Amino acid sequence: MTLFGDPAVWLPLAFAALMGLSILIYVVLDGFDLGVGVLSPLASEEEKDRMIASIGPFWDANETWLVLAIGILLVAFPTAHGAILTALYLPVAIMLIGLILRGVAFEFRAKAPVRWKAFWDKAFFWGSLMTSLSQGYMLGLYVMGLQVTWFTLGFAAITAVFLTVAYSFIGATWLIMKTDGALQRKSVAWAKGGIWGVVLGMGAVSVASPFVSARIFDKWFSVPEIFLLAPLPLMSAALVALLWYALRYLPTKDDSWAWFPFVATIVLFVLGFFGMAYSFYPYVVPEQLTIYETASAPESLFIILIGTLFVLPMILGYTALAYIIFRGKATALSYD
Amino acid sequence: MDTLLLSRIQFGANISFHILFPTITIALGWVLLFFKLRYNRTRDMKWMEAYRFWVKVFALSFAMGVVSGITMSFQFGTNWPGFMEIVGNIAGPLLAYEVMTAFFLEAVFLGIMLFGFSKVPGWLHTLATFLVAFGTTMSAFWIIVLNSWMHTPVGFEMRDGVAHATDWMAIIFNPSMPYRFTHMLLASGLTVAFLIAGISAFRWLIVDRSQGVRATLTTGLGLGALLIPVQIFVGDLHGLNTLEYQPQKVAAMEGNWETGPNVPLLLFAIPDEEARMNRFEIGIPNGASLILKHSADGVVPGLNDFVAEDGTVLHPRVAPVFYSFRVMVGTGMAMLLLSWAAVVLMLRKRRGVEGLPTPLLWAMVPMAFSGWVATLAGWYTTEIGRQPWLVQGVLTTKEAVADVPAPMVATTLAAYLAIYVILLGAYVSVLFYLATKASKGERVSLRPASGQASTELVAAE
């Protein structure tokens, strides 16, 4: 344990990194399947079946990353967990109800009598929408330091909309990759309609963060940090431009480059995430509690870390296996 | 109502709804593996029919379990922050191991198990079925470890009011864990046995005479008859373990107010918390002494021993524990009676399912959910029985609750309850809808993956 110096320093950092990784993976993975849910009312009956088939084998494992992220917050930073979740009591409850509705709708829409299918389709849409909106709202409130004023609530309402549109965007890019024909063309149109949400959402968080906190302002706009950070917004801008360009030419005749928008959007999400992580470090409750103040006892963190080092590669391995098995264009789901 | 009581009801509602579905999936995973292996070995289509039908129930139950489980992971933070602040160093790693060793395993391989039949080789599909069953069991293991530790906490020391782990093996294999874990696994086995028997009986009654229904009805009844005596034995051991570590809970279960010998086994009573006595007692003389101490004059602890000198009550409210315990035992007795009667009738003159009289088959239909009733009643007994403690002797429930305004808790509670009622209704009705649909001769379609498997299937058909 002395290998890397004081475990009370590097263990919290390691767990903050793990938690960040889980949140990032969650936002990308559940982001696309929530997005598909938000887009679902725009599709025809047959298209809905195919859209849901494209996420059917994955959604459950995707949501598990949320459980892991909240689990790490819970186990590694227990006081922060309590502070954040009691502050976000109502949006968390709305998100959970949304997750329940959409999760069971997957099953019920396929198994309940046909006359109920429209009801469960609605539950799938509303559940996805509630989840996306409440996550965006929580993101906004978090950026605002969990302070409740009319201004912060307004900001949170705006990020709620932007994140929902951003999820629909990554959902549309997923569909571009996983579908063909008319649905694929529709998905390109949806992506074109949603890209502004990504831009405005990332812009809003980027602009707001430094002005909420003088500390973050200094971290961004001092020399030499500003030059080291400059690649983040520049690369993001370049990616958005590339996406814009690609969407004009998709779908191509031989379906080449159909994967590009999805992959580019993931990179975009990763860049945005690093920007946020850089701004907020070392705070886990913005401007109030640092990861070091709230970390569990080193011996407890250590025993989790050992397990994590063994298990995380396995999780990543068989998650990759699932994506390989269900690669290619989505077809109607069946248990056969 | 105050925040504490509302938060308790909310947690109770969420976890009661949640446990219904893991209770099914834990054992149903293994039963599906059994169907799959029987099919692999015999190539008899009845096992594949059984697999096809019950995998749908599994998928539905699994989804219900996952989404209600996510709720649970947030409840700790939103309603009970004190829990993680005081015992987070112990609860944390156990929960983390549950997520890492179980949740991902089951979630990822569930996708392959459900939708990968024609996309992966047969052995990988069987392996996925095994890993899902294994994952659900691992999940049960870790959560029962944590729950048992809350009842019988060992292997830690308190520093500055916060629990620190000193011996992980002692924490994991804490005194009540082996009993509780076995009791829960058997409860899951019984729930599934009676669910399968009940739904299959329903299909039989609506004139489904397929080989698949015969196979599942026999499997369900046989499994139930096999497990229920084991469960009664293990339950007794668990009770003795509780007597050793949480005597106040056993006193409440028995409705025994005064410590003493020759305590009767109460079949019925109305515990009066105010007067600290029972009304309308009907009991078997010396029964409780005999069960708990194995002698008629064995001394059984009484509730009055658990009142502090200043009058603070350190035992749970008696009535809920007392009644839940009787509901659990009563349901268990009904399970014993029905499953044994059915097995005897099936074995008599080797008539099989044809030997079962219609009234007994009708009785099996509501018994499809007897496992739920017994499991919930059992959990209410043990969890309410731990009150006023959250972690026995370490942390009271009151100390852990969040300072959230009561109306907020009430509002979310109402929303959860409304959704749970709708979903439970939908779940049960879909079970019977699927059963009716399958009975109307929805053929089992198979599109095997590899050429070899397909020739084997053609041969089997």
Chai-1 contact restraints between the chains, C-beta under 6 A:
chainA,res_idxA,chainB,res_idxB,connection_type,confidence,min_distance_angstrom,max_distance_angstrom,comment,restraint_id
A,P57,B,G111,contact,1.0,0.0,6.0,A-B,restraint_1
A,P57,B,F115,contact,1.0,0.0,6.0,A-B,restraint_2
A,D60,B,V66,contact,1.0,0.0,6.0,A-B,restraint_3
A,D60,B,A107,contact,1.0,0.0,6.0,A-B,restraint_4
A,A61,B,A107,contact,1.0,0.0,6.0,A-B,restraint_5
A,A61,B,V108,contact,1.0,0.0,6.0,A-B,restraint_6
A,T64,B,F103,contact,1.0,0.0,6.0,A-B,restraint_7
A,T64,B,F104,contact,1.0,0.0,6.0,A-B,restraint_8
A,T64,B,A107,contact,1.0,0.0,6.0,A-B,restraint_9
A,V67,B,I70,contact,1.0,0.0,6.0,A-B,restraint_10
A,V67,B,S73,contact,1.0,0.0,6.0,A-B,restraint_11
A,V67,B,V99,contact,1.0,0.0,6.0,A-B,restraint_12
A,L68,B,V99,contact,1.0,0.0,6.0,A-B,restraint_13
A,I70,B,S73,contact,1.0,0.0,6.0,A-B,restraint_14
A,G71,B,L95,contact,1.0,0.0,6.0,A-B,restraint_15
A,G71,B,A96,contact,1.0,0.0,6.0,A-B,restraint_16
A,G71,B,V99,contact,1.0,0.0,6.0,A-B,restraint_17
A,L74,B,M84,contact,1.0,0.0,6.0,A-B,restraint_18
A,V75,B,G92,contact,1.0,0.0,6.0,A-B,restraint_19
A,V75,B,A96,contact,1.0,0.0,6.0,A-B,restraint_20
A,P78,B,M84,contact,1.0,0.0,6.0,A-B,restraint_21
A,P78,B,E85,contact,1.0,0.0,6.0,A-B,restraint_22
A,P78,B,G88,contact,1.0,0.0,6.0,A-B,restraint_23
A,T79,B,E85,contact,1.0,0.0,6.0,A-B,restraint_24
A,H81,B,G77,contact,1.0,0.0,6.0,A-B,restraint_25
A,G82,B,G77,contact,1.0,0.0,6.0,A-B,restraint_26
A,G82,B,P81,contact,1.0,0.0,6.0,A-B,restraint_27
A,L85,B,G77,contact,1.0,0.0,6.0,A-B,restraint_28
A,L85,B,T78,contact,1.0,0.0,6.0,A-B,restraint_29
A,T86,B,A402,contact,1.0,0.0,6.0,A-B,restraint_30
A,Y89,B,T78,contact,1.0,0.0,6.0,A-B,restraint_31
A,Y89,B,V404,contact,1.0,0.0,6.0,A-B,restraint_32
A,V92,B,F74,contact,1.0,0.0,6.0,A-B,restraint_33
A,V92,B,T78,contact,1.0,0.0,6.0,A-B,restraint_34
A,A93,B,T412,contact,1.0,0.0,6.0,A-B,restraint_35
A,L96,B,T71,contact,1.0,0.0,6.0,A-B,restraint_36
A,L99,B,V67,contact,1.0,0.0,6.0,A-B,restraint_37
A,L99,B,I70,contact,1.0,0.0,6.0,A-B,restraint_38
A,I100,B,V67,contact,1.0,0.0,6.0,A-B,restraint_39
A,G103,B,A63,contact,1.0,0.0,6.0,A-B,restraint_40
A,G103,B,V67,contact,1.0,0.0,6.0,A-B,restraint_41
A,V104,B,A63,contact,1.0,0.0,6.0,A-B,restraint_42
A,V104,B,M64,contact,1.0,0.0,6.0,A-B,restraint_43
A,E107,B,A59,contact,1.0,0.0,6.0,A-B,restraint_44
A,E107,B,L60,contact,1.0,0.0,6.0,A-B,restraint_45
A,E107,B,A63,contact,1.0,0.0,6.0,A-B,restraint_46
A,K111,B,V430,contact,1.0,0.0,6.0,A-B,restraint_47
A,A112,B,V430,contact,1.0,0.0,6.0,A-B,restraint_48
A,P113,B,Y433,contact,1.0,0.0,6.0,A-B,restraint_49
A,S296,B,G88,contact,1.0,0.0,6.0,A-B,restraint_50
A,S296,B,N89,contact,1.0,0.0,6.0,A-B,restraint_51
A,S296,B,G92,contact,1.0,0.0,6.0,A-B,restraint_52
A,A297,B,N89,contact,1.0,0.0,6.0,A-B,restraint_53
A,A297,B,H164,contact,1.0,0.0,6.0,A-B,restraint_54
A,S300,B,N89,contact,1.0,0.0,6.0,A-B,restraint_55
A,S300,B,G92,contact,1.0,0.0,6.0,A-B,restraint_56
A,S300,B,P93,contact,1.0,0.0,6.0,A-B,restraint_57
A,I303,B,P93,contact,1.0,0.0,6.0,A-B,restraint_58
A,I304,B,P93,contact,1.0,0.0,6.0,A-B,restraint_59
A,I304,B,A96,contact,1.0,0.0,6.0,A-B,restraint_60
A,G307,B,Y97,contact,1.0,0.0,6.0,A-B,restraint_61
A,G307,B,M100,contact,1.0,0.0,6.0,A-B,restraint_62
A,V311,B,M100,contact,1.0,0.0,6.0,A-B,restraint_63
A,I315,B,F104,contact,1.0,0.0,6.0,A-B,restraint_64
A,Y318,B,V108,contact,1.0,0.0,6.0,A-B,restraint_65
A,T319,B,V108,contact,1.0,0.0,6.0,A-B,restraint_66
A,A322,B,V108,contact,1.0,0.0,6.0,A-B,restraint_67
A,A322,B,G111,contact,1.0,0.0,6.0,A-B,restraint_68
A,I325,B,G116,contact,1.0,0.0,6.0,A-B,restraint_69
A,I325,B,K119,contact,1.0,0.0,6.0,A-B,restraint_70
A,I325,B,V120,contact,1.0,0.0,6.0,A-B,restraint_71
A,L333,B,F115,contact,1.0,0.0,6.0,A-B,restraint_72
A,Y335,B,L114,contact,1.0,0.0,6.0,A-B,restraint_73
A,D336,B,F117,contact,1.0,0.0,6.0,A-B,restraint_74
A,D336,B,S118,contact,1.0,0.0,6.0,A-B,restraint_75
A,D336,B,S445,contact,1.0,0.0,6.0,A-B,restraint_76
A,D336,B,L446,contact,1.0,0.0,6.0,A-B,restraint_77
A,D336,B,R447,contact,1.0,0.0,6.0,A-B,restraint_78
